[in-house]
Amino acid sequence: MDDGILSAIGNTPLVKLSRTFKDHGFQVFAKLEALNPGGSMKDRPALNIIRHALATGALSPESVVIESSSGNMGIGLAQACAYYGLRFVCIVDAKTTEQNVRVLKAYGAEVHVISEPDPETGEFLPARINHVKALVEATEKSFWVNQYANEYNALAHHRTMHEIVTALDGKVDYLFCATSTCGTLRGCREYVQAHEVKCKIYGVDAVGSVVFGQPRSKRLLPGHGSAFRPELFRNGLADAFVHVTDMECVVGCRRLARHEAILAGGSSGGILMALERVRHELEPGSNCVLILPDRGERYLDTVYSDAWVAGHFGDISHLWAGRGEAVPELPVPSTA
């Protein structure tokens, strides 16, 4: 099958981070999922779900693909649907960046914006899901992607883990992975178990996310963590988990940009800071892999905006320091 631009999904680079964790006795590698053509690791499950649905007849040229997304999954689906000539309706909310909405529309997606959060939880995600369910019910030949429950989300990341293991000749001692739908986390865990890879997996979640049983609270950065426990979640997906704050995500992103010249998205910063938090637990000589989910251009108005950062956290620029300077440790959040 000729998949054109979609054939460029996957096989993203694994690069060594040589400046951020100097002299710690272990090696750190970053899987740069931003270099997928749609800009994030969500390209992988988006293509896998659409391709499987087309192969099984669950999707036809007359179908309407419907999904809720804070940005990346929607863009991945918009890309795949544009290539296959499918109508796509994406449900976003008021926290979705204007840039992401514009990217969705550029691919031809129809965008519905939910302006009011769910009255019971105060979260936008349940309100988006309720809108999706109503739209699916009212739309003939609709196909709900349902990334939070669709096993082809997780199955796509068997390949992600295979690429990592292959690149490091089987020696992957630690893996740090963000959680939202739990698709990446579950896919990597399933691969590790099936192939008996001796790898400790850290699930990196947002303070305020309920995935690992923490109390729900306000989160600033869309796409990091979840307001409910996804159906893809299973006990034991992570050997350990680390909760990071929005401020830590900002600091981690700024450190990646300043010290490694990697402009990555908000959850990538959180993953870097999760490693910072547990670095003393890592064995000397080990290989540690961070899956960095998306690109930083989508966060120029938030994470990389000095005015936005100062408005939410004050002047914290000393926490990422200049190139080559020592960077101070952040305190562990009391809610983690």
N, C-alpha and C positions, 0 to 999 in steps of 0.2 A: 504494500500500500504506500502511495506517495503522500507523505504527510507534510511536505513543504516546511514551513517555519516550525511546525510542531516537532519535527525530527531533531530540532536543536535543544529540546527539553531534556534535561539530565546531563550526566557527565560533566558537572560543574567542577571547577578547580578546587583542590585541597591545598591550601597554602600555609606555610609555617609562619607563626607569629613570633618573630625573633626579638622584638623590642619591649613588648608589654610585660612579659614575665621572664626577665633576664635573671640568670643565676638562681633559679629555683630548683634545678636538678631534674626537671621533666620537660618534655617537648609539647608545645601547643600548636595544633593545626586548626585552621578554620575552613569549613566547607562553605564556599561562596555561592549560596543559592540565588543571590541577586543577579547572577549571570545567566539564569534562565531567560528566555526571550520575553516573557511577560513580567520579569523583574522579581520573582519570588519563588520559593519552594512550592507554593500552591499551584504552580503550573503543572506539577507532576500529578497530584490527585485530580485536578480538573480534567486533564487529558485522559487519565485512566478511567474515570467515571464516564465521560462522554463516549470514549472509544468502546467501552464494554456495553453501554446502553445501545449504541448503534449496532454492535455485533449481535446482540440478543433480540433486537427488534423493539426494545423498550422505547427507543427513539426512532422517529422517522422524519423525513423532510418537512412534514406538516406539524411536528411537535413544537410545543413551547417549553423551553427550559426555564425553570424558576428556581431562584436560590436567594437566601439571605447572606449578606457578607458585609464586613467592615471595610473591605478593600481588596486584599490580595487574591482571595479565592474568586471573588467576582471578576477581577481582571483576568485571571487565568481562564475562567469559564468564558468570558467575553471573547478572548483570543481564540479558544477552541471552537466556539460557536460561530464566530466570524469565518473561520477557515472552512467549516463544514456546512455553512449556509443555514444555520439554525437560528430561530428567533430566541432571544434571551432576555428575560426580565430579571433585574437584580434589585433586591430590597436592601436599602442602606438606611442609615439614620443620621440625625443631626450632628453626630460626632465624626462622621466620615469626612475626610478632607475634600475640599473642592477639587484639588488636583486629581484624586482618585475618581471622583464623579466624572470629571472631564475625560479621563482615560477610558472609563467604561463607555461613555457616549461615543468617543472616537472609534471604538471597535464596533459600534452599532447597537450596543445594549440599550434597552429601555430601563430607566432608573426610577424607582419609587422611593421617596424619602419619607421615613417615619419621623415625625417631629416631636412626638410625645412619648416618654418612656412608659413602660408597664406600670400601672398605678399601684400594684401590689408589691412589686420588688424595687421600683424606681430605676430599673435597668432597661436599656433599649433592646437588648437581644430578645427577651420574651415577646416584646411588642412586634419586633420584626418577624419572628416565627409565627405569631398569630396572623399577621398579614399574609405571610406565605401560604399558610393553611387555607385561609379564606380565598386567596387567589387561585390556588390549585383546585379547590372545590368548584370555583366559578368558571374555570378555563377548560375548554375541550382539548383533549390530547396534550394535557400538561405533563411535565416530567419534573418532579421535585428532586433536586440533587441530594439534599439532606446530608451535608458534609459531616455533621455530628454523629451520624449513625451509619453512613455508607461504608461498608467494609473495603470498597475499592479505593477509598481514601487511604486507609492504612496499607493496603497491598502495594500501592504506588511507592511506598517508602522502603519496601524490601530492597528495591533497586538502589535507593539512596544509601542504605547501609552497606549494600554489596560494593558500591563504588568506594566507600570509605575503607572497608576491610581490604579490598584489592589494592588500593593505593598505598596502604601501610603494610602490605605483605602479611596480613592477618593479625598484626599486633596493634589492637585498639584496646587500651587498658581502661580508658574513661571516655564517656560520651555525655555531653551536656546538650539538652534538647528542650526547647520551649514547649509549653502546653497551651492549647486552646481547644481545638477539636479532639485532641489526643491522637490524631491520625499519624503524625510523624513519630511520636513516642511509641505508639503501639506497633507500627510497622518495623521500626528499628528493633524493638524488643523481640518481636516474632522472628526476625531474621537471626538475631543473636542466639536465641534458643534453638532454632532449627539447625543452625550450623555450629553450635557449641563454641561460640566465640567467648573467650573469657574477658568480658567487658562489664564494668560497673556503669550503670546508666543513672545520671542525675536528671530528674525532671525539674525544669526551671519554670516557676509559676509567679504570677503577679500577686503582691499583697492586695487583698480584696477579692481575689478569685476563689471560687469554691471547689475547684477540681479536686484538691487534696484535703478537703474537709475544713478549710479555714473559713472564718466568718466573712460574709459579703461586705464589701465597702467600696467606696467610690474609686474608680481608676481613670486616669487621664488618657492613657494611650490605647487606642482601639486595636483589637486583634491580639492583645497579650492577656492570657487568662480567659476565664469564662464565667458568666453569671449563673450557669448551671453545670452540673456534671454531665458531660456528653455520654451518649450511649456507647461510644467506642471505648470509653474508659473501662479498664479492668484492674482489680487489685493486683499489685506486683508489677505494673508496667515500669515503674522506676524503682531502683534499689535504694535511692534516697531522693529527697526533693529539697529545693531551696526557694524560698519566697523572696522576691526582690521588689523594691519600691519603684515608683515612677522616677524619683530623683536618681536612683542607682542606674536606671535605664539611660537617663540623660548623660550621666557621668561616664558610663561605659561606652556609649556611642561617641562621645567627645574624645575619650582616650583612644578608641580605635582610629578615629580620623586623624588625631594629632600624632600618634606614635606609630601607627601601622599604615597610614594613608588609605584606610578602608572606610568608605562612607556607607554605613549600614543603617538599617531601620531600628526602631525603638527596642524591640525584644532582643535584638542582637546585643545591644548594650547591657541588657539584663543578664544575658547568658555570660558575657565576659565578667560581670560583677559577681555572678554566682560562683564562677571559678575562683575569683579573688577571695571570696568568702571561705571556701573550703580548701584552698591550695595547700594548707599544711597537712591535709589528709592524703595527698597524692604521693605515691611511692617514687623514689628517685629512679631515673631512667625510664619512666613510663611515657606512653604516648597518650595525649589528651586531645579529643576532638570537640570543637564547638560547631554546631550547625547554625550558621547565621542566615536567618530566613529571608530577608529582603533588602532592598536598596534604600539608601538614605534620602534620595531626592524627594521621596513622598513625605518626608518629615522636616522639610526646610522651614515650614511655618510653625513648627512646634519644637522638637528636640534640638534643631540646629538654629533656632531663632533666639538670639540673646535676649530680646525683649520678652518673649514668651517664657523662657527659662527664669529670668529675673522676676517676672510677675508671679510665678508659682512657687519659686524656691529661694528667691533672693540672689545675691551674688555668690555663686558657687564655682566660679571659674578656677579658683585655686585647686579644685579637686581633680582637674585634668592636667594642669601644669603645662609647661613648655616641653618641647621635644628634648629628651635626654635627662629631664629633671625627675627627681623622685616624686612619686604621687602618694598623697596620704591615704590611709585606710578610711573607709566609711564605717560608722557605727552600725552594728546589726540592728535592724528594725525590731522594736519590741513586739510587733504583731506577727513576726515570722516564726 
